[in-house]
Amino acid sequence: MMDNSGLIFQNQLQAYAISDENSKGRISPETFHEKDLRTQFQHDRDRIIHSKAF
C-alpha cells in the first residue's frame, strides 16, 4: 500500500524511471536497521553518491 507521499513521488518520475515497487528485488538479501525509513533504492543512491568514485 502506498501513502500520499508515494503517489507524489510516482508522479515526479520520468517515463523511463522505475520505482521500487516494480523492481525485481535484490540478488542477495541485505538487512537494514528497523528504524531506518529509507527505501532500498535510497540506500543504493546514497552508496553511489557518497562513494569516492562519484
C-alpha positions as a Markdown table, in Angstrom:
| # | Residue | x | y | z |
|---|---|---|---|---|
| 1 | Met | 0.0 | 0.0 | 0.0 |
| 2 | Met | 1.3 | 3.4 | -1.0 |
| 3 | Asp | 0.7 | 6.5 | 1.1 |
| 4 | Asn | 0.2 | 10.0 | -0.4 |
| 5 | Ser | 3.9 | 10.8 | -0.5 |
| 6 | Gly | 4.5 | 7.7 | -2.6 |
| 7 | Leu | 1.9 | 8.9 | -5.1 |
| 8 | Ile | 3.5 | 12.3 | -5.3 |
| 9 | Phe | 6.9 | 10.6 | -5.9 |
| 10 | Gln | 5.4 | 8.4 | -8.6 |
| 11 | Asn | 4.1 | 11.5 | -10.4 |
| 12 | Gln | 7.6 | 13.0 | -10.4 |
| 13 | Leu | 9.3 | 10.1 | -12.1 |
| 14 | Gln | 10.4 | 10.3 | -15.7 |
| 15 | Ala | 8.8 | 7.9 | -18.2 |
| 16 | Tyr | 12.0 | 5.7 | -18.3 |
| 17 | Ala | 12.4 | 5.6 | -14.5 |
| 18 | Ile | 11.4 | 2.6 | -12.4 |
| 19 | Ser | 10.0 | 2.6 | -8.8 |
| 20 | Asp | 11.0 | 0.3 | -6.1 |
| 21 | Glu | 7.6 | -1.4 | -6.3 |
| 22 | Asn | 8.3 | -2.5 | -9.8 |
| 23 | Ser | 11.8 | -3.8 | -9.3 |
| 24 | Lys | 12.8 | -7.5 | -9.3 |
| 25 | Gly | 14.5 | -7.1 | -5.9 |
| 26 | Arg | 18.0 | -7.9 | -4.8 |
| 27 | Ile | 20.1 | -10.9 | -5.7 |
| 28 | Ser | 21.4 | -11.3 | -2.2 |
| 29 | Pro | 19.3 | -10.1 | 0.8 |
| 30 | Glu | 20.5 | -7.2 | 3.0 |
| 31 | Thr | 19.5 | -6.3 | 6.5 |
| 32 | Phe | 18.7 | -2.7 | 7.3 |
| 33 | His | 18.1 | -1.1 | 10.6 |
| 34 | Glu | 14.5 | -1.4 | 11.5 |
| 35 | Lys | 14.1 | 2.3 | 12.4 |
| 36 | Asp | 15.6 | 3.4 | 9.1 |
| 37 | Leu | 12.8 | 4.9 | 6.9 |
| 38 | Arg | 14.8 | 4.9 | 3.7 |
| 39 | Thr | 13.9 | 2.5 | 0.9 |
| 40 | Gln | 16.4 | 0.1 | -0.6 |
| 41 | Phe | 16.7 | 2.5 | -3.6 |
| 42 | Gln | 17.6 | 5.3 | -1.3 |
| 43 | His | 20.3 | 3.2 | 0.3 |
| 44 | Asp | 21.7 | 2.4 | -3.1 |
| 45 | Arg | 21.6 | 6.0 | -4.2 |
| 46 | Asp | 23.4 | 7.1 | -1.0 |
| 47 | Arg | 26.1 | 4.4 | -1.6 |
| 48 | Ile | 26.7 | 5.8 | -5.1 |
| 49 | Ile | 26.6 | 9.5 | -4.2 |
| 50 | His | 28.9 | 9.1 | -1.2 |
| 51 | Ser | 31.4 | 6.8 | -3.0 |
| 52 | Lys | 34.8 | 8.2 | -3.8 |
| 53 | Ala | 34.4 | 7.2 | -7.5 |
| 54 | Phe | 31.4 | 9.6 | -7.8 |
